[in-house]
């Protein structure tokens, strides 16, 4: 009996799942590695440290229950980019699983989300995760394609926030926006040419859930994204919006939309 041949899209999907299941990330730097060691949700595979780094991380290593490979600084051979400032510590881990959009969008009393449209620089995303944690955002949402994946560089810039701040990557940003709108979110797209400020858009609504959508520096938001948002807004500033780094803009936007007592 001949087997039914699977359609190409089914095969491609199965192969993608296998690749995803096999994906690992190398974190580096004392801060990023320590926070990952202390995170019970992080699956830890391999830890390489110098003696000096081991002494600094001893408590976290003991708590994680992982057996480190202590190496001479001259033979530190973790598979990192040559320019990575590893401080004598690198750990291979599995990417974190934060669940579905609804899992992180519902629950907070006055939720705030950051959505990223084609923001690919891991340093920018890492900085946004730090701001999101400090300013109380429920999650940062990117896309599976054309956005920064979880990497060592992103984790180091996030300075530990990656272990605590949900970072999801969805298949389609416009669909995610529509889903959030169905949950009652006010979705605001940041655009330097917008007539309305963030404060004006959320006036009288700061106790409602708000999602802020930011685009990459230069191209900004895609047209489809702009059309799907409830409104386009700008940061109330004396200078032009174009001069702001996207991570700075995310922090200011979160602050401007905050719930006031």
Legacy VTK file of the C-alpha trace (Angstrom):
# vtk DataFile Version 3.0
C-alpha trace
ASCII
DATASET POLYDATA
POINTS 261 float
0.000 0.000 0.000
1.452 3.346 -1.066
1.840 6.010 1.585
0.013 9.272 1.003
2.576 11.934 0.200
2.433 14.884 2.574
1.819 18.303 1.056
4.909 20.517 0.844
3.517 22.999 3.370
3.027 20.209 5.928
6.600 19.006 5.414
7.926 22.565 5.718
5.979 23.097 8.938
7.284 19.853 10.438
10.852 20.735 9.496
10.463 24.208 11.034
9.250 22.634 14.289
12.278 20.308 14.364
14.638 23.235 13.833
12.902 25.224 16.563
13.079 22.285 18.981
16.823 21.984 18.365
17.527 25.713 18.745
19.778 26.792 21.592
21.155 30.179 22.648
24.561 31.051 24.107
24.220 33.700 26.824
27.332 35.533 27.944
28.424 38.083 30.523
28.231 37.805 34.313
24.887 39.581 34.687
23.044 37.726 31.917
24.429 34.340 32.976
23.695 34.923 36.672
20.070 35.874 36.004
19.608 32.859 33.720
21.101 30.572 36.377
18.640 31.972 38.923
15.654 31.519 36.593
13.942 28.163 37.273
12.057 28.450 33.960
15.281 28.561 31.937
16.483 25.179 30.617
20.256 25.186 31.120
22.446 22.936 28.987
26.115 23.861 29.371
28.060 26.395 31.443
31.621 27.492 30.656
33.387 29.766 33.144
36.857 30.907 34.100
37.898 30.405 37.722
37.392 34.112 38.426
33.880 34.072 36.941
33.094 30.842 38.782
33.939 32.490 42.087
31.658 35.427 41.283
28.799 33.142 40.204
29.306 30.409 42.830
26.023 31.029 44.654
23.951 31.105 41.456
25.707 28.009 40.084
24.961 26.121 43.295
21.303 27.139 43.209
20.939 26.114 39.554
22.519 22.713 40.241
24.542 22.755 37.026
28.070 21.353 36.752
30.254 24.088 35.200
33.235 23.613 32.914
35.987 25.689 34.538
38.549 26.673 31.912
41.689 28.753 31.613
40.932 32.262 30.217
43.287 31.533 27.302
41.276 28.462 26.293
37.806 29.949 26.633
36.208 28.403 23.564
32.489 28.995 23.871
30.982 29.535 20.370
30.539 33.307 20.652
31.182 36.156 18.239
34.801 37.337 18.590
33.689 40.771 19.823
31.487 39.410 22.615
32.457 40.728 26.055
31.823 37.478 27.926
33.606 38.339 31.237
34.611 34.699 31.521
31.083 33.286 31.569
28.944 31.709 28.845
25.973 29.354 29.081
24.084 27.383 26.454
20.341 27.449 27.099
17.008 26.761 25.434
14.941 29.825 24.452
12.267 30.804 26.971
8.647 29.885 26.254
6.201 32.599 27.272
3.063 31.036 25.814
0.439 32.775 23.703
-0.378 36.451 23.298
-3.423 36.128 25.554
-1.260 34.580 28.286
0.708 37.810 28.733
-1.911 40.353 27.618
-4.490 39.483 30.259
-3.949 39.638 33.985
-2.327 42.931 34.918
-4.605 45.515 36.492
-3.706 48.206 33.948
-1.722 46.359 31.270
0.694 48.028 28.884
2.255 46.251 25.922
5.034 47.214 23.523
4.697 45.888 19.952
7.685 46.077 17.606
7.312 46.329 13.830
10.558 45.150 12.147
12.894 46.155 14.986
15.794 43.824 14.248
18.684 45.241 16.296
19.180 42.992 19.365
20.700 45.879 21.324
17.566 47.984 20.778
15.273 45.123 21.766
17.403 44.376 24.822
17.189 48.010 25.924
13.420 48.003 25.325
13.065 44.918 27.538
14.905 46.743 30.328
12.609 49.760 30.017
9.547 47.522 29.823
10.485 45.820 33.078
11.260 49.084 34.905
8.077 50.794 33.698
5.782 47.841 34.298
4.904 46.627 30.800
3.226 43.226 30.624
5.225 42.108 27.583
7.202 43.077 24.501
5.855 41.593 21.255
7.839 41.187 18.045
7.343 39.082 14.923
8.817 35.673 14.095
10.405 37.114 10.994
12.077 40.527 10.690
12.559 40.992 14.431
15.442 40.312 16.801
15.466 36.706 18.049
16.630 35.755 21.529
20.442 35.986 21.387
23.361 36.472 23.733
23.782 40.079 22.586
20.100 40.807 23.268
20.302 39.164 26.708
23.442 41.095 27.668
21.880 44.428 26.682
18.693 43.497 28.559
20.878 43.083 31.674
18.778 40.289 33.138
15.375 41.590 32.027
15.093 38.844 29.393
14.680 36.291 32.198
11.710 38.144 33.708
10.140 40.300 30.995
7.977 38.330 28.534
9.243 38.620 24.949
6.962 36.976 22.384
7.360 36.746 18.633
4.074 36.350 16.761
3.441 35.232 13.205
1.570 38.332 12.047
1.637 41.726 13.772
-1.621 43.011 12.248
-3.423 39.873 13.447
-1.940 40.367 16.926
-3.176 43.974 16.960
-6.676 42.842 15.968
-6.611 40.191 18.699
-5.615 42.800 21.278
-8.368 45.135 20.120
-10.810 42.276 20.690
-9.532 42.100 24.286
-10.310 45.772 24.776
-6.873 47.241 24.131
-6.402 50.739 22.771
-3.654 50.229 20.158
-1.555 53.305 19.378
1.058 53.429 16.619
3.960 55.842 17.096
4.515 58.115 14.118
6.562 61.301 14.158
4.106 63.006 11.786
1.009 62.206 13.852
-1.063 65.196 14.953
-2.104 63.689 18.288
0.217 63.152 21.274
0.174 59.990 23.384
-1.145 61.967 26.350
-4.058 63.302 24.293
-4.915 59.825 22.961
-5.060 58.252 26.429
-6.702 61.223 28.184
-9.450 59.813 30.363
-8.457 56.252 29.401
-5.255 55.612 31.374
-7.002 52.901 33.409
-7.654 50.933 30.208
-5.223 48.472 28.563
-2.944 50.161 26.028
-0.613 48.690 23.402
2.094 50.904 21.883
3.431 49.979 18.448
6.893 51.153 17.385
8.604 50.704 14.049
12.239 50.433 13.077
14.286 53.610 12.941
14.111 55.003 9.423
11.214 53.135 7.774
8.951 53.338 10.825
5.646 51.504 10.849
4.449 49.604 7.790
1.274 50.856 6.134
-0.646 47.717 7.114
0.361 48.299 10.736
-0.725 51.949 10.610
-4.096 50.998 9.142
-4.720 48.397 11.859
-3.881 50.645 14.843
-6.703 52.590 16.521
-4.756 55.834 16.177
-1.350 57.221 15.294
0.368 59.273 17.969
3.611 61.102 18.588
5.738 61.769 21.619
5.145 65.262 22.958
8.610 66.742 22.542
10.158 69.981 21.422
12.356 68.264 18.843
11.538 65.925 15.983
10.614 62.323 16.722
13.109 61.123 14.136
15.992 61.982 16.437
14.915 59.454 19.077
16.361 55.964 19.260
13.566 53.357 19.205
14.465 52.097 22.665
14.318 55.633 24.090
11.012 56.190 22.296
9.596 53.001 23.826
10.529 54.138 27.331
9.025 57.606 26.829
5.873 56.164 25.273
5.358 53.792 28.200
5.840 56.624 30.669
3.458 58.918 28.772
0.718 56.249 28.698
1.049 55.267 32.347
-2.002 54.968 34.554
-2.378 57.904 36.911
-3.973 57.548 40.321
LINES 1 262
261 0 1 2 3 4 5 6 7 8 9 10 11 12 13 14 15 16 17 18 19 20 21 22 23 24 25 26 27 28 29 30 31 32 33 34 35 36 37 38 39 40 41 42 43 44 45 46 47 48 49 50 51 52 53 54 55 56 57 58 59 60 61 62 63 64 65 66 67 68 69 70 71 72 73 74 75 76 77 78 79 80 81 82 83 84 85 86 87 88 89 90 91 92 93 94 95 96 97 98 99 100 101 102 103 104 105 106 107 108 109 110 111 112 113 114 115 116 117 118 119 120 121 122 123 124 125 126 127 128 129 130 131 132 133 134 135 136 137 138 139 140 141 142 143 144 145 146 147 148 149 150 151 152 153 154 155 156 157 158 159 160 161 162 163 164 165 166 167 168 169 170 171 172 173 174 175 176 177 178 179 180 181 182 183 184 185 186 187 188 189 190 191 192 193 194 195 196 197 198 199 200 201 202 203 204 205 206 207 208 209 210 211 212 213 214 215 216 217 218 219 220 221 222 223 224 225 226 227 228 229 230 231 232 233 234 235 236 237 238 239 240 241 242 243 244 245 246 247 248 249 250 251 252 253 254 255 256 257 258 259 260
